[in-house]
Amino acid sequence: MPASPASETSAASPPRAQRARIVPLVDHHQHLVGPASVTKRPASLPAVALPAALDSLLRERGRLSGSADAGALYTDDAQVVDLTEETLPWVRGREAAAAAVDGMQPGRRFVANAVSVDGTVAHVAGEVLSVQSGRTNLAFSMGLRRDAGGRWRIATELLMRIPEWAFERVITADNLIDNLDEAGIERAVVLSVGYWHSDEATTRAENDWTAAQVGRYPDRLVGFCGVRPLLDFAVAEVRRCARELRMKGIKMHFRGSRVDVLNPEHLEKVRRVFQAANEEGLAIVVHSEARGEYARAHAEAFLNHLLPAAPDVPVQIAHLWGGNQYRAEPLAVYAAAIAAGDPRTRNLYFDLAESVPGALGSEDALREITETIRKIGLDRVLYGSDATTAGGARIAQRWAELRHRLGLTDAELQDIADNVAPYLR
């Protein structure tokens, strides 16, 4: 049996302690990554040689990270933009720059990959390496200016985090089970990342590998195949996953597969995949966000053309509104259709994977998300974390984040935690 989740703090107030005991029965949005899908982080660009004065400036910038003494390296009107900082991402002026640098990790190494010098101005860009690990964790871009005394100073500095590369190694069923046990969650729905691939052989290999991994824990894991719906072999792969692999459903990712449901040709191909899944009795999980704009028209196309092609199986919209960054319009379309009793939404469900990160820290967005969950109806909302491939996040971390940030009551959270999708019953 899964281990009980660790208590958050021994000094937690009774209400918080009570809320911490609420644990989902199922994580309805998880992934494994098989050998066919492992990819290595791209190699860094080669370092470039800098003029001696610029090289000295970068060395001092790295040495003085974590020290207010670094303020001497900046111009009076310097602007520092640190996209790794959530609360105060940019500051202006030498004193503010010094304070910002003082709060940074000490002992970094700035390595230039590109440089240009034009008289009294220069531009340098590259990577920031951790002294401890030697790993690249930041990218930087600096605008430099030479003063009347001939000394170079930093006029603009932009720091950007380079995310951990989540797919440099295989992620197995054992890894997922450990993650579930830590969170105290009994079961998970494993969505094959076969949809990452555009060739039939690799898609099949990933789906086969996922099915085999899930088969090692039949009481705890349920598998869905993954496919790009615009490919010629998509319908055949859906049928193979149902008949040979005994999968419970399929996963599609519209944005990653470059699907535009406002394109009639695309819409017809996706509709055929929905129809095949319905005929095979496979549930559908879909990341319905489109590339570029994703708004009301996309949700209306989904309701008008895709749901009628799969009337008999559960259709689960991933990430609540269908994508990563919060989009109010599509979610409002679905909520309104449900409220109106639209029969096309009879088997429509929503998972909460990354719904809090998708709000990008906006309290207004979090309030809107909470209210729309209530409009949709708690019985249609399924917990999902997407944690295994979400940049190193743990399932327990995702669940704690959700229950603390959304304005749901304990009773509402408990209802969602107890929900089990129809394809698991």
C-alpha positions as a Markdown table, in Angstrom:
| # | Residue | x | y | z |
|---|---|---|---|---|
| 1 | Met | 0.0 | 0.0 | 0.0 |
| 2 | Pro | 1.2 | 3.6 | -0.6 |
| 3 | Ala | 2.8 | 5.3 | 2.3 |
| 4 | Ser | 1.0 | 8.1 | 4.1 |
| 5 | Pro | 2.0 | 11.6 | 3.0 |
| 6 | Ala | 4.4 | 13.4 | 5.3 |
| 7 | Ser | 2.8 | 16.0 | 7.6 |
| 8 | Glu | 3.6 | 19.5 | 6.4 |
| 9 | Thr | 4.7 | 20.9 | 9.7 |
| 10 | Ser | 4.3 | 19.8 | 13.3 |
| 11 | Ala | 3.3 | 23.3 | 14.2 |
| 12 | Ala | 0.5 | 23.4 | 11.5 |
| 13 | Ser | -2.8 | 24.9 | 12.7 |
| 14 | Pro | -5.7 | 22.3 | 13.0 |
| 15 | Pro | -7.4 | 23.5 | 9.8 |
| 16 | Arg | -4.2 | 23.2 | 7.8 |
| 17 | Ala | -3.4 | 19.8 | 9.3 |
| 18 | Gln | -6.9 | 18.6 | 8.4 |
| 19 | Arg | -6.5 | 19.8 | 4.9 |
| 20 | Ala | -3.2 | 18.0 | 4.6 |
| 21 | Arg | -4.9 | 14.7 | 5.3 |
| 22 | Ile | -6.9 | 15.0 | 2.1 |
| 23 | Val | -5.2 | 12.8 | -0.5 |
| 24 | Pro | -6.5 | 12.0 | -4.1 |
| 25 | Leu | -7.3 | 8.4 | -4.8 |
| 26 | Val | -6.0 | 8.7 | -8.4 |
| 27 | Asp | -3.6 | 10.9 | -10.3 |
| 28 | His | -5.4 | 11.0 | -13.7 |
| 29 | His | -2.5 | 12.7 | -15.7 |
| 30 | Gln | 0.9 | 11.0 | -15.5 |
| 31 | His | 3.6 | 10.1 | -18.0 |
| 32 | Leu | 6.5 | 7.7 | -18.3 |
| 33 | Val | 9.4 | 8.2 | -20.8 |
| 34 | Gly | 10.7 | 5.2 | -22.7 |
| 35 | Pro | 14.1 | 4.7 | -24.4 |
| 36 | Ala | 12.6 | 5.8 | -27.7 |
| 37 | Ser | 11.8 | 9.2 | -26.3 |
| 38 | Val | 14.9 | 10.0 | -24.3 |
| 39 | Thr | 16.6 | 13.1 | -25.6 |
| 40 | Lys | 19.8 | 14.8 | -24.4 |
| 41 | Arg | 20.1 | 18.5 | -23.6 |
| 42 | Pro | 21.6 | 20.3 | -26.6 |
| 43 | Ala | 25.3 | 20.9 | -26.2 |
| 44 | Ser | 26.4 | 24.4 | -25.2 |
| 45 | Leu | 27.8 | 26.8 | -27.8 |
| 46 | Pro | 31.6 | 27.1 | -27.6 |
| 47 | Ala | 33.0 | 29.8 | -25.5 |
| 48 | Val | 34.5 | 32.8 | -27.3 |
| 49 | Ala | 37.6 | 34.8 | -26.5 |
| 50 | Leu | 36.9 | 38.3 | -25.0 |
| 51 | Pro | 39.0 | 41.4 | -25.0 |
| 52 | Ala | 41.0 | 41.5 | -21.7 |
| 53 | Ala | 38.9 | 44.3 | -20.2 |
| 54 | Leu | 35.6 | 42.5 | -20.9 |
| 55 | Asp | 37.0 | 39.2 | -19.7 |
| 56 | Ser | 38.0 | 40.8 | -16.4 |
| 57 | Leu | 34.5 | 42.4 | -16.0 |
| 58 | Leu | 32.8 | 39.0 | -16.5 |
| 59 | Arg | 35.2 | 37.3 | -14.0 |
| 60 | Glu | 34.4 | 40.0 | -11.4 |
| 61 | Arg | 30.7 | 39.7 | -12.1 |
| 62 | Gly | 30.9 | 36.0 | -11.3 |
| 63 | Arg | 33.2 | 36.4 | -8.3 |
| 64 | Leu | 31.0 | 39.1 | -6.7 |
| 65 | Ser | 27.6 | 37.3 | -7.1 |
| 66 | Gly | 26.1 | 37.3 | -3.7 |
| 67 | Ser | 27.9 | 40.5 | -2.7 |
| 68 | Ala | 26.7 | 44.2 | -2.7 |
| 69 | Asp | 30.3 | 45.0 | -3.8 |
| 70 | Ala | 29.2 | 44.0 | -7.3 |
| 71 | Gly | 27.4 | 47.4 | -7.5 |
| 72 | Ala | 30.6 | 49.0 | -8.6 |
| 73 | Leu | 30.4 | 47.0 | -11.9 |
| 74 | Tyr | 27.2 | 48.8 | -13.0 |
| 75 | Thr | 26.5 | 52.1 | -14.5 |
| 76 | Asp | 24.4 | 54.7 | -12.6 |
| 77 | Asp | 21.4 | 54.0 | -14.8 |
| 78 | Ala | 21.9 | 50.2 | -15.0 |
| 79 | Gln | 18.9 | 48.0 | -15.4 |
| 80 | Val | 18.9 | 44.4 | -14.2 |
| 81 | Val | 16.2 | 42.0 | -15.3 |
| 82 | Asp | 16.3 | 38.7 | -13.4 |
| 83 | Leu | 13.6 | 36.3 | -14.8 |
| 84 | Thr | 14.5 | 33.7 | -12.2 |
| 85 | Glu | 13.1 | 36.0 | -9.5 |
| 86 | Glu | 9.3 | 35.9 | -9.1 |
| 87 | Thr | 8.6 | 38.8 | -6.8 |
| 88 | Leu | 10.9 | 41.6 | -8.2 |
| 89 | Pro | 12.0 | 40.6 | -11.7 |
| 90 | Trp | 13.7 | 43.9 | -12.7 |
| 91 | Val | 15.3 | 46.9 | -11.0 |
| 92 | Arg | 17.0 | 50.1 | -12.2 |
| 93 | Gly | 19.9 | 52.1 | -10.9 |
| 94 | Arg | 23.3 | 51.1 | -9.5 |
| 95 | Glu | 22.1 | 50.8 | -5.9 |
| 96 | Ala | 19.2 | 48.6 | -6.8 |
| 97 | Ala | 21.4 | 46.5 | -9.0 |
| 98 | Ala | 23.8 | 46.1 | -6.1 |
| 99 | Ala | 21.0 | 44.9 | -3.9 |
| 100 | Ala | 19.7 | 42.5 | -6.5 |
| 101 | Val | 23.1 | 41.0 | -7.1 |
| 102 | Asp | 23.7 | 40.7 | -3.3 |
| 103 | Gly | 20.7 | 38.3 | -3.2 |
| 104 | Met | 22.0 | 36.0 | -5.9 |
| 105 | Gln | 23.8 | 32.8 | -5.5 |
| 106 | Pro | 27.5 | 33.5 | -4.8 |
| 107 | Gly | 30.4 | 32.3 | -6.9 |
| 108 | Arg | 29.0 | 31.9 | -10.4 |
| 109 | Arg | 31.0 | 31.7 | -13.6 |
| 110 | Phe | 29.9 | 33.8 | -16.6 |
| 111 | Val | 31.0 | 32.2 | -19.9 |
| 112 | Ala | 30.5 | 34.2 | -23.1 |
| 113 | Asn | 29.3 | 32.4 | -26.2 |
| 114 | Ala | 28.9 | 35.7 | -28.3 |
| 115 | Val | 30.4 | 39.1 | -28.2 |
| 116 | Ser | 30.3 | 42.3 | -30.2 |
| 117 | Val | 32.1 | 45.6 | -29.6 |
| 118 | Asp | 31.4 | 48.9 | -31.3 |
| 119 | Gly | 33.4 | 51.8 | -29.9 |
| 120 | Thr | 32.1 | 52.5 | -26.4 |
| 121 | Val | 29.3 | 49.9 | -26.3 |
| 122 | Ala | 29.4 | 46.2 | -26.3 |
| 123 | His | 27.1 | 43.2 | -26.1 |
| 124 | Val | 28.0 | 39.9 | -24.4 |
| 125 | Ala | 25.8 | 36.8 | -24.1 |
| 126 | Gly | 26.4 | 33.3 | -22.8 |
| 127 | Glu | 25.8 | 30.9 | -19.9 |
| 128 | Val | 26.2 | 31.1 | -16.1 |
| 129 | Leu | 27.7 | 28.0 | -14.5 |
| 130 | Ser | 27.4 | 26.9 | -11.0 |
| 131 | Val | 30.8 | 26.8 | -9.3 |
| 132 | Gln | 29.7 | 23.8 | -7.1 |
| 133 | Ser | 28.3 | 21.6 | -9.9 |
| 134 | Gly | 29.7 | 23.1 | -13.0 |
| 135 | Arg | 26.3 | 22.8 | -14.6 |
| 136 | Thr | 24.7 | 25.5 | -16.7 |
| 137 | Asn | 21.6 | 26.9 | -14.9 |
| 138 | Leu | 21.2 | 30.4 | -16.3 |
| 139 | Ala | 21.7 | 32.2 | -19.6 |
| 140 | Phe | 22.7 | 35.9 | -19.6 |
| 141 | Ser | 22.8 | 38.8 | -21.9 |
| 142 | Met | 24.6 | 42.1 | -21.0 |
| 143 | Gly | 24.8 | 45.5 | -22.6 |
| 144 | Leu | 28.1 | 47.2 | -21.7 |
| 145 | Arg | 29.2 | 50.8 | -21.8 |
| 146 | Arg | 32.7 | 52.3 | -21.5 |
| 147 | Asp | 32.9 | 55.4 | -19.4 |
| 148 | Ala | 35.1 | 58.5 | -19.9 |
| 149 | Gly | 37.9 | 56.9 | -18.0 |
| 150 | Gly | 38.0 | 53.9 | -20.3 |
| 151 | Arg | 36.4 | 51.4 | -17.8 |
| 152 | Trp | 33.7 | 49.0 | -19.0 |
| 153 | Arg | 30.6 | 48.8 | -16.9 |
| 154 | Ile | 27.3 | 46.8 | -17.1 |
| 155 | Ala | 24.4 | 49.0 | -18.4 |
| 156 | Thr | 21.9 | 46.2 | -18.9 |
| 157 | Glu | 21.8 | 42.6 | -17.6 |
| 158 | Leu | 19.2 | 40.0 | -18.3 |
| 159 | Leu | 19.3 | 36.6 | -16.5 |
| 160 | Met | 17.1 | 33.7 | -17.6 |
| 161 | Arg | 16.7 | 30.3 | -16.0 |
| 162 | Ile | 17.5 | 27.3 | -18.2 |
| 163 | Pro | 15.0 | 24.7 | -17.0 |
| 164 | Glu | 16.1 | 21.3 | -15.9 |
| 165 | Trp | 15.9 | 18.9 | -18.9 |
| 166 | Ala | 13.3 | 16.4 | -17.8 |
| 167 | Phe | 13.9 | 13.8 | -20.6 |
| 168 | Glu | 17.6 | 12.9 | -20.4 |
| 169 | Arg | 16.8 | 9.6 | -18.8 |
| 170 | Val | 14.1 | 6.9 | -18.9 |
| 171 | Ile | 11.3 | 7.4 | -16.5 |
| 172 | Thr | 10.0 | 3.9 | -15.5 |
| 173 | Ala | 6.9 | 2.6 | -13.7 |
| 174 | Asp | 9.1 | 2.0 | -10.6 |
| 175 | Asn | 10.0 | 5.8 | -10.6 |
| 176 | Leu | 6.3 | 6.6 | -10.8 |
| 177 | Ile | 5.3 | 4.2 | -8.1 |
| 178 | Asp | 7.8 | 5.7 | -5.7 |
| 179 | Asn | 6.4 | 9.1 | -6.5 |
| 180 | Leu | 2.8 | 7.9 | -5.9 |
| 181 | Asp | 3.8 | 6.3 | -2.6 |
| 182 | Glu | 5.4 | 9.5 | -1.4 |
| 183 | Ala | 2.1 | 11.3 | -2.1 |
| 184 | Gly | 0.0 | 8.5 | -0.6 |
| 185 | Ile | -1.9 | 8.1 | -3.9 |
| 186 | Glu | -3.1 | 4.6 | -4.8 |
| 187 | Arg | -3.4 | 4.7 | -8.6 |
| 188 | Ala | -2.3 | 6.7 | -11.7 |
| 189 | Val | -3.3 | 7.1 | -15.3 |
| 190 | Val | -0.2 | 6.8 | -17.5 |
| 191 | Leu | -0.4 | 8.8 | -20.8 |
| 192 | Ser | 2.1 | 7.5 | -23.3 |
| 193 | Val | 4.3 | 10.2 | -24.9 |
| 194 | Gly | 4.0 | 8.4 | -28.2 |
| 195 | Tyr | 2.4 | 11.7 | -29.4 |
| 196 | Trp | 5.9 | 13.3 | -29.3 |
| 197 | His | 6.8 | 11.4 | -32.4 |
| 198 | Ser | 5.9 | 11.8 | -36.1 |
| 199 | Asp | 7.1 | 8.4 | -37.4 |
| 200 | Glu | 5.1 | 5.2 | -36.9 |
| 201 | Ala | 7.9 | 3.0 | -35.7 |
| 202 | Thr | 8.9 | 5.3 | -32.8 |
| 203 | Thr | 5.2 | 6.0 | -31.9 |
| 204 | Arg | 4.6 | 2.2 | -31.7 |
| 205 | Ala | 7.8 | 1.6 | -29.7 |
| 206 | Glu | 6.8 | 4.2 | -27.1 |
| 207 | Asn | 3.3 | 2.9 | -26.8 |
| 208 | Asp | 4.5 | -0.7 | -26.5 |
| 209 | Trp | 7.0 | 0.3 | -23.8 |
| 210 | Thr | 4.4 | 2.2 | -21.8 |
| 211 | Ala | 2.0 | -0.8 | -22.0 |
| 212 | Ala | 4.7 | -3.1 | -20.8 |
| 213 | Gln | 5.6 | -0.8 | -17.9 |
| 214 | Val | 2.0 | -0.4 | -16.8 |
| 215 | Gly | 1.5 | -4.1 | -17.0 |
| 216 | Arg | 4.1 | -4.5 | -14.2 |
| 217 | Tyr | 1.7 | -2.8 | -11.8 |
| 218 | Pro | -1.8 | -3.7 | -13.0 |
| 219 | Asp | -3.5 | -2.9 | -9.7 |
| 220 | Arg | -2.1 | 0.6 | -9.6 |
| 221 | Leu | -1.4 | 1.9 | -13.2 |
| 222 | Val | -3.7 | 2.2 | -16.2 |
| 223 | Gly | -2.2 | 3.0 | -19.7 |
| 224 | Phe | -3.3 | 5.2 | -22.5 |
| 225 | Cys | -1.5 | 5.3 | -25.8 |
| 226 | Gly | -0.3 | 8.5 | -27.4 |
| 227 | Val | -0.7 | 9.5 | -31.1 |
| 228 | Arg | -0.5 | 12.5 | -33.3 |
| 229 | Pro | -4.0 | 12.7 | -34.9 |
| 230 | Leu | -2.9 | 14.3 | -38.2 |
| 231 | Leu | -0.7 | 11.4 | -39.2 |
| 232 | Asp | -1.8 | 8.8 | -41.7 |
| 233 | Phe | -1.3 | 5.9 | -39.3 |
| 234 | Ala | -3.2 | 7.5 | -36.4 |
| 235 | Val | -6.4 | 5.6 | -36.7 |
| 236 | Ala | -4.6 | 2.3 | -37.1 |
| 237 | Glu | -2.5 | 2.9 | -34.1 |
| 238 | Val | -5.6 | 3.7 | -32.0 |
| 239 | Arg | -7.1 | 0.4 | -33.0 |
| 240 | Arg | -3.8 | -1.5 | -32.3 |
| 241 | Cys | -3.6 | 0.1 | -28.8 |
| 242 | Ala | -7.1 | -1.1 | -28.0 |
| 243 | Arg | -6.9 | -4.6 | -29.5 |
| 244 | Glu | -3.2 | -5.6 | -29.0 |
| 245 | Leu | -2.0 | -3.5 | -26.1 |
| 246 | Arg | -5.3 | -3.4 | -24.2 |
| 247 | Met | -4.9 | 0.2 | -23.4 |
| 248 | Lys | -7.8 | 2.1 | -21.7 |
| 249 | Gly | -7.6 | 5.2 | -23.8 |
| 250 | Ile | -5.6 | 7.6 | -26.0 |
| 251 | Lys | -3.8 | 10.9 | -25.4 |
| 252 | Met | -3.6 | 13.6 | -28.0 |
| 253 | His | -1.7 | 16.9 | -27.7 |
| 254 | Phe | -3.0 | 19.4 | -30.3 |
| 255 | Arg | -0.4 | 22.1 | -29.9 |
| 256 | Gly | 2.5 | 19.7 | -29.9 |
| 257 | Ser | 1.0 | 17.9 | -32.9 |
| 258 | Arg | 0.4 | 21.3 | -34.7 |
| 259 | Val | -3.3 | 20.7 | -34.9 |
| 260 | Asp | -5.5 | 23.6 | -35.8 |
| 261 | Val | -9.2 | 22.7 | -35.2 |
| 262 | Leu | -10.2 | 25.8 | -37.2 |
| 263 | Asn | -8.6 | 24.2 | -40.3 |
| 264 | Pro | -11.3 | 21.9 | -41.8 |
| 265 | Glu | -8.8 | 19.4 | -43.0 |
| 266 | His | -7.2 | 19.1 | -39.6 |
| 267 | Leu | -10.6 | 18.9 | -37.9 |
| 268 | Glu | -11.8 | 16.0 | -40.1 |
| 269 | Lys | -8.6 | 14.0 | -39.4 |
| 270 | Val | -9.0 | 14.5 | -35.6 |
| 271 | Arg | -12.7 | 13.7 | -35.9 |
| 272 | Arg | -11.8 | 10.3 | -37.4 |
| 273 | Val | -9.5 | 9.6 | -34.5 |
| 274 | Phe | -12.2 | 10.5 | -32.0 |
| 275 | Gln | -14.6 | 8.2 | -33.9 |
| 276 | Ala | -12.1 | 5.3 | -33.9 |
| 277 | Ala | -11.6 | 5.7 | -30.1 |
| 278 | Asn | -15.3 | 5.7 | -29.6 |
| 279 | Glu | -15.7 | 2.5 | -31.7 |
| 280 | Glu | -13.0 | 0.8 | -29.7 |
| 281 | Gly | -14.3 | 2.0 | -26.3 |
| 282 | Leu | -11.2 | 4.0 | -25.5 |
| 283 | Ala | -11.4 | 7.1 | -23.3 |
| 284 | Ile | -9.8 | 10.2 | -24.7 |
| 285 | Val | -7.5 | 12.7 | -22.9 |
| 286 | Val | -6.7 | 15.7 | -25.0 |
| 287 | His | -4.5 | 18.8 | -24.6 |
| 288 | Ser | -6.8 | 20.9 | -26.8 |
| 289 | Glu | -4.8 | 24.1 | -26.8 |
| 290 | Ala | -3.9 | 25.3 | -30.2 |
| 291 | Arg | -0.7 | 27.0 | -31.4 |
| 292 | Gly | -0.8 | 30.7 | -31.2 |
| 293 | Glu | -4.3 | 32.0 | -30.3 |
| 294 | Tyr | -6.5 | 29.6 | -28.2 |
| 295 | Ala | -9.9 | 31.1 | -27.6 |
| 296 | Arg | -13.6 | 30.7 | -27.8 |
| 297 | Ala | -13.7 | 29.5 | -31.4 |
| 298 | His | -11.4 | 26.5 | -30.6 |
| 299 | Ala | -13.6 | 25.3 | -27.8 |
| 300 | Glu | -16.7 | 25.7 | -29.9 |
| 301 | Ala | -15.2 | 23.6 | -32.7 |
| 302 | Phe | -14.4 | 21.0 | -30.0 |
| 303 | Leu | -18.0 | 21.0 | -28.9 |
| 304 | Asn | -19.6 | 21.1 | -32.3 |
| 305 | His | -17.4 | 18.6 | -34.2 |
| 306 | Leu | -15.2 | 16.5 | -32.0 |
| 307 | Leu | -17.4 | 15.5 | -29.0 |
| 308 | Pro | -20.3 | 14.3 | -31.3 |
| 309 | Ala | -17.7 | 11.9 | -32.9 |
| 310 | Ala | -17.1 | 10.2 | -29.5 |
| 311 | Pro | -20.5 | 10.3 | -27.7 |
| 312 | Asp | -20.1 | 7.0 | -25.7 |
| 313 | Val | -16.6 | 7.4 | -24.1 |
| 314 | Pro | -15.2 | 9.8 | -21.5 |
| 315 | Val | -13.4 | 12.8 | -22.9 |
| 316 | Gln | -11.0 | 14.4 | -20.5 |
| 317 | Ile | -9.7 | 17.9 | -21.2 |
| 318 | Ala | -6.2 | 18.1 | -19.9 |
| 319 | His | -5.0 | 21.0 | -17.7 |
| 320 | Leu | -8.6 | 22.1 | -17.0 |
| 321 | Trp | -8.9 | 24.5 | -20.0 |
| 322 | Gly | -6.8 | 22.4 | -22.4 |
| 323 | Gly | -3.4 | 23.9 | -22.2 |
| 324 | Asn | -0.5 | 25.2 | -20.0 |
| 325 | Gln | -1.1 | 28.9 | -19.6 |
| 326 | Tyr | -4.5 | 29.9 | -18.3 |
| 327 | Arg | -7.1 | 30.7 | -21.0 |
| 328 | Ala | -10.4 | 31.9 | -19.6 |
| 329 | Glu | -12.4 | 31.9 | -22.9 |
| 330 | Pro | -12.3 | 28.2 | -23.8 |
| 331 | Leu | -13.0 | 27.2 | -20.2 |
| 332 | Ala | -16.0 | 29.5 | -20.1 |
| 333 | Val | -17.4 | 27.9 | -23.3 |
| 334 | Tyr | -17.2 | 24.4 | -21.7 |
| 335 | Ala | -18.7 | 25.6 | -18.4 |
| 336 | Ala | -21.6 | 27.4 | -20.2 |
| 337 | Ala | -22.4 | 24.3 | -22.2 |
| 338 | Ile | -22.4 | 22.1 | -19.1 |
| 339 | Ala | -24.6 | 24.6 | -17.2 |
| 340 | Ala | -27.0 | 24.7 | -20.2 |
| 341 | Gly | -27.4 | 20.9 | -20.1 |
| 342 | Asp | -25.8 | 20.4 | -23.5 |
| 343 | Pro | -26.0 | 16.7 | -24.2 |
| 344 | Arg | -22.7 | 16.7 | -26.0 |
| 345 | Thr | -21.0 | 17.3 | -22.6 |
| 346 | Arg | -22.5 | 14.2 | -21.0 |
| 347 | Asn | -19.2 | 12.5 | -20.8 |
| 348 | Leu | -16.9 | 15.5 | -20.6 |
| 349 | Tyr | -14.4 | 15.7 | -17.8 |
| 350 | Phe | -11.5 | 17.9 | -16.8 |
| 351 | Asp | -8.2 | 17.2 | -15.1 |
| 352 | Leu | -6.3 | 19.7 | -12.9 |
| 353 | Ala | -2.8 | 19.0 | -14.1 |
| 354 | Glu | -0.6 | 22.1 | -13.7 |
| 355 | Ser | -3.7 | 24.3 | -13.3 |
| 356 | Val | -2.1 | 26.4 | -10.5 |
| 357 | Pro | 1.3 | 27.0 | -12.4 |
| 358 | Gly | -0.8 | 27.9 | -15.4 |
| 359 | Ala | -2.2 | 30.9 | -13.6 |
| 360 | Leu | 1.3 | 32.4 | -13.6 |
| 361 | Gly | 1.0 | 33.7 | -10.0 |
| 362 | Ser | -2.1 | 35.8 | -10.7 |
| 363 | Glu | -4.5 | 35.8 | -7.8 |
| 364 | Asp | -7.3 | 37.0 | -10.1 |
| 365 | Ala | -6.8 | 34.0 | -12.4 |
| 366 | Leu | -6.7 | 31.6 | -9.4 |
| 367 | Arg | -10.1 | 33.0 | -8.2 |
| 368 | Glu | -11.5 | 32.6 | -11.7 |
| 369 | Ile | -10.3 | 29.1 | -12.0 |
| 370 | Thr | -11.8 | 28.2 | -8.6 |
| 371 | Glu | -15.2 | 29.7 | -9.5 |
| 372 | Thr | -15.2 | 28.0 | -12.9 |
| 373 | Ile | -14.5 | 24.6 | -11.3 |
| 374 | Arg | -17.7 | 25.1 | -9.2 |
| 375 | Lys | -19.6 | 26.0 | -12.4 |
| 376 | Ile | -18.4 | 22.9 | -14.2 |
| 377 | Gly | -19.4 | 20.8 | -11.2 |
| 378 | Leu | -17.0 | 19.0 | -8.8 |
| 379 | Asp | -18.0 | 15.6 | -10.1 |
| 380 | Arg | -16.5 | 16.3 | -13.5 |
| 381 | Val | -13.1 | 17.5 | -12.1 |
| 382 | Leu | -10.3 | 14.9 | -11.8 |
| 383 | Tyr | -7.1 | 15.3 | -10.0 |
| 384 | Gly | -4.0 | 15.1 | -12.2 |
| 385 | Ser | -0.4 | 16.4 | -11.6 |
| 386 | Asp | 1.6 | 15.9 | -14.7 |
| 387 | Ala | 4.5 | 15.8 | -12.2 |
| 388 | Thr | 6.7 | 13.1 | -13.5 |
| 389 | Thr | 7.8 | 15.1 | -16.5 |
| 390 | Ala | 7.1 | 18.6 | -15.1 |
| 391 | Gly | 10.7 | 19.8 | -14.6 |
| 392 | Gly | 11.4 | 17.6 | -11.6 |
| 393 | Ala | 8.2 | 18.5 | -9.6 |
| 394 | Arg | 6.9 | 15.7 | -7.3 |
| 395 | Ile | 3.3 | 14.6 | -7.1 |
| 396 | Ala | 3.0 | 15.5 | -3.5 |
| 397 | Gln | 4.4 | 19.0 | -4.2 |
| 398 | Arg | 1.8 | 19.5 | -7.0 |
| 399 | Trp | -1.1 | 18.4 | -4.8 |
| 400 | Ala | 0.1 | 20.6 | -1.9 |
| 401 | Glu | 0.4 | 23.6 | -4.3 |
| 402 | Leu | -3.1 | 23.1 | -5.6 |
| 403 | Arg | -4.9 | 22.7 | -2.2 |
| 404 | His | -3.1 | 25.8 | -0.8 |
| 405 | Arg | -3.5 | 28.1 | -3.8 |
| 406 | Leu | -7.0 | 27.4 | -5.0 |
| 407 | Gly | -9.9 | 28.8 | -3.0 |
| 408 | Leu | -11.7 | 25.5 | -2.6 |
| 409 | Thr | -13.1 | 24.4 | 0.7 |
| 410 | Asp | -12.0 | 21.3 | 2.4 |
| 411 | Ala | -15.2 | 19.6 | 1.5 |
| 412 | Glu | -14.7 | 20.6 | -2.2 |
| 413 | Leu | -11.2 | 19.3 | -2.2 |
| 414 | Gln | -12.3 | 16.1 | -0.6 |
| 415 | Asp | -14.9 | 15.6 | -3.4 |
| 416 | Ile | -12.3 | 16.1 | -6.1 |
| 417 | Ala | -9.8 | 13.9 | -4.3 |
| 418 | Asp | -12.4 | 11.1 | -4.2 |
| 419 | Asn | -13.3 | 11.3 | -7.9 |
| 420 | Val | -12.4 | 8.4 | -10.1 |
| 421 | Ala | -12.8 | 8.6 | -13.8 |
| 422 | Pro | -15.4 | 6.3 | -15.4 |
| 423 | Tyr | -12.8 | 4.5 | -17.4 |
| 424 | Leu | -11.3 | 3.3 | -14.0 |
| 425 | Arg | -14.4 | 2.1 | -12.4 |
